[in-house]
């Protein structure tokens, strides 16, 4: 038999009342999301039809390429690319809404379970938290981070290599149609095609490097970072500097991957969020810990806001902290508006 004081009973009633209000509020929000999903689905369908129409018009222009002005051909290309880009963006919005819908439905189930359970107080017995809960929470956050990474890679594939390959196919078809009708123009288009292929090849190489540098397993963290920073500087106009203190040595594979991924994420933040012009990375391997310092000269952040749950997820700070702490290390973030961002973290080497 569980004995509760009047204060406990009052607190429990207040808790149930709050759950009931939250349940009603969540129901309303879920209905709103359902409506948004329906509207967005209709928009996606209309945009898909518009994309099909634009693609068909481009095919028609190509079939009369000998008589169609180059400007008209360029406009047809631009229309197709624009509709494809908008279609991809709207599909991403739809996926986000559907994900929110699933999460909210699960939350609603939890609230419903609490309220139903309260109708049978004899079933209620306080339980000690299970030891597995922190582990389960970590696993869930890792899975969510993996899904976010997959969505990011999917967008990059669509906007980068996939879009470039589509353009190559269209250019090849133009060359094929011009081969007999206008050999001179065909040769000019072939030159453009060759340049496009070379550019696409470089994009694919950069994409592979971002996805998983093969030399990380073979040569280790420091050589891979040097190569990556050189490539990043060339493609982003962000100057980078790497300083290694102590003797270079290999770490456990998972620690090298973690260090590389965090620096990679910080570089992306420096470029896309802080609009930095330079970044300096220092690796200190002198002791029993790997100590890493990352500094950029960007716009900086309100660090308290940046470490809030939503912004921390967006900037990757939450996952950085999760990874470092799981490996027995520590990470600190320091930033002010107009004064850049500094991130330091340490991992045990042994």
C-alpha positions, 0 to 999 in steps of 0.5 A: 500500500502506498501512502501519500501526503495531502501535498503529494496528492495535490501535486499529483492532481496538478500534474494530471490537470497539466497533462490534460491541458497538454493533451488537448493542446497537442490534439489541436496541434496535431490536427493543424499539422494534419491539415498542413500535410494535406496542403503541402501534399497537394502543393507537391503534386502540383509542383510535380506536374509542373516539373513534368510539363517543364521537362516535356517542353525542354524535350520539344525544344531539343527536338527543334534545336536547329531552329530554336534560339540558344536563349530559348534553350537556356530558358527551358533548362533554367525552368526545369532546374528551378522546378526541380529545386522547388519540388525537392525543397517542398518534398523536404518540407513534407518529410519534416511535417510528417516527422513532426506528425509522428513525434507528436502522435507518440507524445499524444500516446504518452499523455493518453497513457498517463491520463488512463493510468490515473483512472486506476490509482491502485495500479500506480506504484513508483518505480526506480529509474532503470539503469538502461534509460540513459543508454536508451536515450543515447541510442535514440539520439544517435539514431536521430543524428544518423537520420539527420545526416542521411537527410543532409547527404540526400539533399547534397546528392540531389543538389550536387552530383544528381543534378549535374548528371541530369545536365550532362545527359541533356547536354549529351543529347544536344550534341547527338542532335547537332552532330549531323546538322551542325558539326561546328556547333556540335564540337562547341557543345562537346567542349562544354560537355567535357568541361561539365564532366570535369566539374562534376567529377570534382564535385563527386570527389569532394562529396566522397571526401566529405562522406568518408575520407578513405585515407583516414583509415590508412594514414590517420587523423593528422594527414587526413585533416591536412588534406581536407583543410586544403580542399575546404579552403579551395572550395569555400574561400575560408582560410584554414590553419592546422597546428600539431603539437607533440608527436603525431600518433594514431588514435583508436579508429572511433576517436579519429572519426569523432575528432574529424567529424567534429572539426568538419561540422565546426568548419561548416558552421564557420562557413555557413552560419558565422560567415568566417574568413579564417579558422585555426585548428590546434591539435595537442598530442603531448600528453595522455589526452588529445586536446583540440582547439578550434577558433574562427573569426566569424560573426559569433553566437549568443552562446546561451541561445546557441546551446539551447536544445533547438539551436544546439541540434541545428548547429550540431553542438548537442551531438558533439557533446554527446559523442565526446562525453560517451568517449570519456572526454569534455567539450566547451563552447565559447562565443560572443557576437562579433568575436568569433567562436572558440570550441575546445575538447579533449579525448583520452588517447589511451 
